Amino acid sequence: APLRHMNLFDLVAFGVGCTVGSGVFVLAGMAASEYAGPASSVSYLLAGLVASLSGLPYAELSAAFPLDGSTYSYAYIALGEVFAVVSSLCQTLEYGAAGAAVARSWGNKFVDWVGSGDDTTAVGRFLNPGGGVNPMAGVIALVCSLILLLGVRESKAATNVVSSTKVLLIMFMTVSGFLLASGVVPKAEDGPATFDNWSPFFPDEFRPQGIVDGASILFFAYLGFDCICNLSGEAKDPVRDVPRAVILTLAIDGAVYFLAALALTAMQSYSDISAVSGFSRAFGANGWAWAEALCLAGEIVVLPLVVLTSIQSQTRLFFAMSKDRLVPAFFGKLSFSRPCCGGSREDKDGSSKKADAHAVGNLTRNTQFCGLATVLLATFVPFRYIESLISAGALLLFSITCCCLLTVRYKCPSETYLGLDIDDNASFLSLAVARSRKELSLGRILVLLNAFSIASGLCFGYVKNSAASYSLSAVFFVLAFMVAHYMSHFEEASATRFALDRNGYLDRGRRRFRTPLVPYLPSMAIYANGFMIAHVGWQGLAMLAAYLSVGVAGYLLFGSGRSLVASPPDESHHEDGRIASSLQEAFLEDGEEGREGGESSNIDRGKSEIEKTILNKERRIV
């Protein structure tokens, strides 16, 4: 894997770069004018609370499994290969498809900002060729891909700079809004900025349903925090820093969104706020034309960071899948170069044994493929209904992550899916029956939990009679809570003994992050995600079902039986002894990677636990 080079600041900057953006520049005005008025700040907090329900399971799993791939890797270990494939398909929607959609949105904003309405000129024909083609979307996706191809350090520096600039711009917008409302700074004579705009704080035409509906829209302003877990393989101390980065990103997002919503609704009456460009139009209404232009220009400058981080996250997902042999091997090939665009070199197996000590592996071919795919999608695909598809996929992804946490807590994967610590005196048939009962028992419970959650959302949104709607929704909520309470009586003795504990991590006085209130908190997250999935709309659900069906069918036809787990034991390592799969990294004696030459410093540590497991299982069968 690329050498571990990212500290806590780098991870937080990446997380903020993935999340903060349209939540302020676009959704703040929409939520205030159409959903909740001044109470849109409460909607932001409510959406942040729901996002945190899923964020905390991500934090624990990233500490237990410090691997590339995020939910893909968690699902592979905890639930199995099919669920890992489903997770990867949902992640591709959240990373690749969402990045292309943001690039296309940026292209439209750029054309509006330039204001070239004359399609007869050469510039006008390039910007507006017609036929649903968006050239500027392809241009910005290409620029982001080129930045990633420059190298890991260069793209990290660009991410840190643009993320910091984005936060500073939003801080300026927020502080200026409060100053205008307080009268400390001059404004236009008829400027509407005043704290009286907060009265009434809960407009009668919106509450209480508007606050909840606004939260369902604003929830997607927090999407992207899980991309941090995708970089666990590049963090210097993933067990410590990745969970902290996830929590800090959600906290920063919540504080930024809450204060920005208050500032916007103080600058202008909620009935007059623009649903498209809330802050810029509010500054213009108060006579600050220069601030209006600054907001519009700032949005053009900082929004491409979401495209860059999306492409980078997609490459890391494919990298993890290539090491598990679920996608072609070229996605895992690394090229090494000196910092600042030095000459690069790549071995036939994707590594460089003689790489400079300061070199950092870059996924060149992977980035080229993902970048080209993003350029083509952003340029030629209109994305009319893609928002609902991405939303449904992200919510399903979060539910799978919470199911992974519950499985890890109540069914240690090292003793079930991977087959460790099996009694040699027991017969193979008795072990298979006992394991099936245990796995099916938990599986049924998780299916019921997800089914009750979706049913509650369907009753709340689609039953015409209000009393029946609320009653049925409450009944399914109670059933979901009963399922969570039943799980709380499960034995958890072996669930906390995992690879990092065996490596002496706890002996050094350091504790991994653990999600509080399990199983109630992840169960609530599953309920919230299922409830919101029911409100995505039938178009989004139908497209998601078709997309997943095609993806799983492709896996069954071309990928099933070729993965690392299904391969013979002697194929799970490279010829020189290096680990072939990132999943194996969690079961090694020492998970710390070498710092020089892109190689592991523990090549001679012997066969991994997963390989020993496969050999033991084969001996028993024989």
Secondary structure as GFF3:
##gff-version 3
##sequence-region A 1 622
A	DSSP	alpha_helix	8	19	.	.	.	ID=ss1
A	DSSP	alpha_helix	22	25	.	.	.	ID=ss2
A	DSSP	alpha_helix	27	31	.	.	.	ID=ss3
A	DSSP	pi_helix	32	36	.	.	.	ID=ss4
A	DSSP	three_ten_helix	37	39	.	.	.	ID=ss5
A	DSSP	alpha_helix	40	64	.	.	.	ID=ss6
A	DSSP	alpha_helix	71	78	.	.	.	ID=ss7
A	DSSP	alpha_helix	81	92	.	.	.	ID=ss8
A	DSSP	pi_helix	93	97	.	.	.	ID=ss9
A	DSSP	alpha_helix	98	114	.	.	.	ID=ss10
A	DSSP	alpha_helix	122	127	.	.	.	ID=ss11
A	DSSP	alpha_helix	135	150	.	.	.	ID=ss12
A	DSSP	alpha_helix	152	182	.	.	.	ID=ss13
A	DSSP	three_ten_helix	195	198	.	.	.	ID=ss14
A	DSSP	alpha_helix	209	218	.	.	.	ID=ss15
A	DSSP	three_ten_helix	219	221	.	.	.	ID=ss16
A	DSSP	three_ten_helix	225	230	.	.	.	ID=ss17
A	DSSP	three_ten_helix	232	234	.	.	.	ID=ss18
A	DSSP	alpha_helix	238	267	.	.	.	ID=ss19
A	DSSP	alpha_helix	278	285	.	.	.	ID=ss20
A	DSSP	alpha_helix	289	302	.	.	.	ID=ss21
A	DSSP	alpha_helix	304	323	.	.	.	ID=ss22
A	DSSP	three_ten_helix	329	332	.	.	.	ID=ss23
A	DSSP	beta_strand	335	337	.	.	.	ID=ss24
A	DSSP	beta_strand	344	345	.	.	.	ID=ss25
A	DSSP	beta_strand	360	362	.	.	.	ID=ss26
A	DSSP	alpha_helix	364	380	.	.	.	ID=ss27
A	DSSP	alpha_helix	386	410	.	.	.	ID=ss28
A	DSSP	alpha_helix	428	462	.	.	.	ID=ss29
A	DSSP	alpha_helix	466	487	.	.	.	ID=ss30
A	DSSP	alpha_helix	499	502	.	.	.	ID=ss31
A	DSSP	three_ten_helix	506	508	.	.	.	ID=ss32
A	DSSP	alpha_helix	520	533	.	.	.	ID=ss33
A	DSSP	alpha_helix	538	554	.	.	.	ID=ss34
A	DSSP	pi_helix	555	559	.	.	.	ID=ss35
A	DSSP	three_ten_helix	569	571	.	.	.	ID=ss36
A	DSSP	three_ten_helix	582	587	.	.	.	ID=ss37
A	DSSP	three_ten_helix	603	605	.	.	.	ID=ss38
A	DSSP	alpha_helix	609	621	.	.	.	ID=ss39
###
